[in-house]
Amino acid sequence: MENRFLCAKGRRNNNYLYAEVIVNTANAGILLRELKKSNPAMKFSEPVRIKMTDSSGQELQMTSRRSWNSSGGIMIERNNDDYSQFRIYLMQSKGTIAVEINDSGTKVYNFSIIVDGFNDLFTRL
């Protein structure tokens, strides 16, 4: 079972950015699409750093070295414990989470996630 959420619209260099979070029982993923939602997910060749900050200032930082699938995206894996931390962080957060993704230090993507409903999502997986 897999659940998808179009989380937010963000920006990168004043371009629209569409972010979609995917969760299943084993991993989570983030798909980023520039300009319009129908564009293909962006591919990353280097590890990406993910920083999340909730409304109370609590942060979660992760590094991903894998794509969600061959089409692109970012995988948050269970086997390096990032998925567990991600899941707990989303379940304990309220309101909006600001997300910053750095692609090898040269590109920065910003968007936000409204976490209402994630508790229900994780209990249904």
C-alpha positions as CSV (number, residue, x, y, z in Angstrom):
1,M,0.0,0.0,0.0
2,E,1.2,3.5,-0.9
3,N,-0.2,6.9,-0.1
4,R,0.6,10.1,-2.0
5,F,0.1,13.7,-0.9
6,L,0.6,16.8,-3.0
7,C,2.1,18.7,0.0
8,A,2.9,22.1,-1.2
9,K,3.9,24.5,-3.7
10,G,7.3,26.0,-3.1
11,R,9.9,27.9,-5.0
12,R,13.4,27.4,-6.4
13,N,14.9,30.5,-8.1
14,N,11.5,32.1,-8.3
15,N,10.1,29.1,-10.3
16,Y,7.1,27.2,-9.0
17,L,8.0,23.9,-7.3
18,Y,5.5,21.1,-6.7
19,A,6.4,18.7,-3.9
20,E,4.7,15.3,-3.4
21,V,5.4,13.0,-0.4
22,I,4.9,9.3,-0.9
23,V,4.8,6.9,2.1
24,N,4.5,3.1,2.3
25,T,5.4,0.6,4.9
26,A,9.1,0.4,3.9
27,N,10.2,3.8,2.7
28,A,9.1,7.4,2.0
29,G,9.8,9.5,-1.0
30,I,9.8,13.1,-2.1
31,L,9.1,14.0,-5.7
32,L,9.9,17.5,-6.9
33,R,8.6,19.0,-10.1
34,E,9.5,22.4,-11.4
35,L,7.1,24.8,-13.1
36,K,4.1,22.6,-13.3
37,K,2.7,19.5,-11.6
38,S,2.7,17.4,-14.8
39,N,6.4,17.8,-15.4
40,P,8.6,14.7,-14.7
41,A,10.1,14.4,-11.2
42,M,13.5,15.8,-10.9
43,K,16.5,13.5,-10.8
44,F,19.5,14.0,-8.5
45,S,22.9,12.6,-9.2
46,E,24.6,13.5,-5.9
47,P,23.4,12.9,-2.3
48,V,20.8,15.5,-1.2
49,R,20.5,17.0,2.3
50,I,17.0,17.3,3.7
51,K,16.2,19.7,6.5
52,M,12.8,19.9,8.1
53,T,11.8,22.5,10.7
54,D,8.4,22.3,12.4
55,S,6.4,25.2,13.8
56,S,8.0,24.8,17.3
57,G,11.5,25.0,15.8
58,Q,12.4,21.3,16.1
59,E,14.6,20.1,13.2
60,L,15.1,16.8,11.4
61,Q,18.1,16.5,9.1
62,M,18.7,13.6,6.7
63,T,20.8,12.7,3.7
64,S,19.5,10.7,0.8
65,R,21.7,8.9,-1.7
66,R,19.0,7.1,-3.6
67,S,16.2,8.0,-6.0
68,W,12.6,7.0,-5.3
69,N,12.6,5.1,-8.6
70,S,14.2,5.3,-12.1
71,S,12.2,8.3,-12.9
72,G,13.7,10.4,-10.1
73,G,12.7,11.7,-6.8
74,I,14.3,11.3,-3.4
75,M,14.1,8.1,-1.2
76,I,14.0,8.3,2.6
77,E,15.1,4.7,3.4
78,R,14.2,2.4,6.3
79,N,17.6,0.7,6.4
80,N,19.6,3.8,7.5
81,D,16.9,4.6,10.1
82,D,15.9,7.9,8.3
83,Y,12.4,6.5,7.6
84,S,11.7,5.8,11.3
85,Q,12.9,9.3,12.3
86,F,10.9,10.9,9.4
87,R,7.8,9.0,10.5
88,I,8.1,9.9,14.2
89,Y,8.9,13.5,13.3
90,L,5.8,13.9,11.1
91,M,3.6,12.2,13.7
92,Q,4.8,14.4,16.5
93,S,4.7,17.7,14.6
94,K,1.7,19.9,14.2
95,G,0.8,22.6,11.7
96,T,3.3,23.3,9.0
97,I,6.8,22.0,8.4
98,A,9.3,24.0,6.4
99,V,11.4,21.8,4.1
100,E,14.7,22.7,2.6
101,I,16.5,20.3,0.1
102,N,20.1,21.0,-0.9
103,D,21.4,19.3,-4.0
104,S,25.2,19.1,-3.6
105,G,25.3,22.6,-2.1
106,T,24.4,24.3,-5.4
107,K,20.6,24.1,-5.7
108,V,18.2,24.8,-2.8
109,Y,14.5,23.8,-3.0
110,N,12.1,25.1,-0.4
111,F,8.5,24.0,0.3
112,S,6.2,23.3,3.2
113,I,4.2,20.4,4.4
114,I,1.0,20.6,6.3
115,V,1.2,17.6,8.6
116,D,-2.5,17.4,9.6
117,G,-3.6,13.9,8.8
118,F,-0.2,12.1,8.8
119,N,-1.1,10.3,12.0
120,D,-4.1,8.7,10.3
121,L,-2.0,7.9,7.3
122,F,0.7,6.0,9.2
123,T,-1.9,4.0,11.2
124,R,-3.5,2.9,8.0
125,L,-0.3,1.6,6.4
